[in-house]
């Protein structure tokens, strides 16, 4: 059986096979599994008339590495756009979502491009 494998894969293939048998998952065993934290923000009904209450919760405080998912629960079309360009969604139709993972500390002010009075903030601690 071993001779067949050597003939099939050659010496380099055999080395890889032996390495895989002797060290299965060795690169994963020493690492911690990291679970991504998740938070949700809702674009509420009648959002275009609500100013800083259009995105809920506002502000949202999260740890570094958290994925935030915005969901448009309004009947209108909206967007999620960071004031400094860190993130920008496409237009979000009703029930559409947008997600962004915050990997850096800071305060992120954002708004809806279609309704600039819709404003909110994510604080990454």
Backbone torsions as a table, in degrees:
resi	resn	phi	psi	omega
1	UNK	NA	-46.1	179.5
2	UNK	-61.9	-40.6	178.7
3	UNK	-62.3	-36.9	178.2
4	UNK	-65.3	-41.1	179.1
5	UNK	-65.0	-42.0	178.6
6	UNK	-61.9	-45.9	179.8
7	UNK	-62.7	-36.4	-177.3
8	UNK	-74.0	-42.0	-172.4
9	UNK	-106.6	-10.8	-177.5
10	UNK	74.1	-179.0	-174.9
11	UNK	-68.9	-37.2	178.7
12	UNK	-67.1	-42.4	177.1
13	UNK	-62.6	-38.3	179.2
14	UNK	-65.3	-41.7	177.8
15	UNK	-59.8	-44.8	179.0
16	UNK	-62.6	-40.6	179.6
17	UNK	-64.4	-46.6	179.3
18	UNK	-62.2	-43.0	179.5
19	UNK	-61.5	-43.4	179.7
20	UNK	-64.6	-36.8	179.8
21	UNK	-71.6	-42.8	-176.0
22	UNK	-78.6	-27.8	-174.6
23	UNK	-128.0	55.5	-178.3
24	UNK	-65.5	130.7	175.6
25	UNK	57.4	24.3	-176.6
26	UNK	-62.3	-32.2	-179.0
27	UNK	-73.9	-17.6	-178.6
28	UNK	-97.1	-29.5	-173.4
29	UNK	-61.5	-33.5	-177.0
30	UNK	-87.3	-0.9	-176.7
31	UNK	-103.5	148.0	174.6
32	UNK	-79.7	144.5	171.3
33	UNK	-82.8	129.3	-178.4
34	UNK	-107.1	123.4	176.2
35	UNK	-94.5	132.0	178.6
36	UNK	-78.5	127.0	175.3
37	UNK	-79.2	152.9	-176.5
38	UNK	-135.5	138.9	173.0
39	UNK	-131.4	155.0	-177.6
40	UNK	-120.4	141.7	173.3
41	UNK	-125.1	136.1	179.9
42	UNK	-108.1	134.6	166.8
43	UNK	-88.3	110.4	-168.5
44	UNK	-80.5	166.8	178.5
45	UNK	-60.6	140.5	-176.9
46	UNK	61.8	29.5	-174.5
47	UNK	-55.0	-36.9	-175.1
48	UNK	-63.5	-15.1	179.9
49	UNK	-104.1	1.5	-168.8
50	UNK	-106.3	-1.6	176.9
51	UNK	58.4	-121.9	-176.6
52	UNK	-80.6	8.6	174.3
53	UNK	-108.2	4.9	-176.7
54	UNK	-71.7	-33.2	177.9
55	UNK	-107.4	126.4	-178.0
56	UNK	-128.0	132.0	1.4
57	UNK	-78.1	159.0	176.2
58	UNK	-147.6	119.8	-3.1
59	UNK	-76.7	162.1	173.5
60	UNK	-107.6	125.2	177.4
61	UNK	-107.2	127.5	-174.4
62	UNK	-141.4	158.1	172.3
63	UNK	-81.4	160.3	175.9
64	UNK	-55.8	141.3	178.1
65	UNK	91.5	1.9	-178.8
66	UNK	-82.1	135.3	172.5
67	UNK	-90.4	127.0	177.4
68	UNK	-105.8	133.5	178.1
69	UNK	-117.3	119.0	175.0
70	UNK	-93.3	137.2	176.8
71	UNK	-125.1	130.0	178.0
72	UNK	-85.0	100.6	177.2
73	UNK	-95.5	10.3	179.1
74	UNK	-93.3	166.6	177.0
75	UNK	-83.9	-14.2	-178.2
76	UNK	-96.1	174.6	178.1
77	UNK	-95.0	136.7	-177.9
78	UNK	-139.4	179.3	172.9
79	UNK	-142.1	169.1	175.2
80	UNK	-127.7	111.0	-172.1
81	UNK	-133.6	119.6	176.9
82	UNK	-67.9	138.0	-178.7
83	UNK	-62.9	-24.9	-177.6
84	UNK	-111.1	12.3	173.6
85	UNK	85.3	11.5	-178.8
86	UNK	-68.8	-31.8	178.7
87	UNK	-154.1	154.8	177.4
88	UNK	-158.2	125.7	177.4
89	UNK	-84.4	164.6	162.8
90	UNK	-73.8	179.0	174.5
91	UNK	-66.0	140.0	-178.4
92	UNK	-108.7	112.7	174.7
93	UNK	-79.1	168.4	178.6
94	UNK	-50.9	133.8	-179.5
95	UNK	74.9	-2.9	175.1
96	UNK	-71.2	156.6	178.0
97	UNK	-127.7	159.3	174.1
98	UNK	-139.2	137.8	178.6
99	UNK	-129.3	147.9	178.7
100	UNK	-148.2	137.4	177.5
101	UNK	-101.3	126.0	-177.9
102	UNK	-91.7	105.1	-177.0
103	UNK	-103.4	2.4	-180.0
104	UNK	-132.0	142.4	175.1
105	UNK	-60.5	152.1	174.2
106	UNK	146.0	177.2	176.7
107	UNK	-110.7	125.5	-176.3
108	UNK	-115.1	106.5	175.0
109	UNK	-88.5	137.0	-178.9
110	UNK	-142.8	169.9	-175.2
111	UNK	-154.3	176.1	172.4
112	UNK	-98.0	125.9	-179.6
113	UNK	-63.7	-30.7	-177.6
114	UNK	-82.8	-23.3	-179.0
115	UNK	-137.2	81.3	-171.9
116	UNK	-59.1	-15.7	177.5
117	UNK	-79.9	-11.9	174.6
118	UNK	-78.6	107.5	-175.2
119	UNK	-131.8	152.5	177.4
120	UNK	-161.1	-177.3	-174.1
121	UNK	-148.4	140.7	169.9
122	UNK	-116.5	128.5	178.8
123	UNK	-111.1	118.4	-179.0
124	UNK	-103.0	118.3	-174.3
125	UNK	-109.8	NA	NA
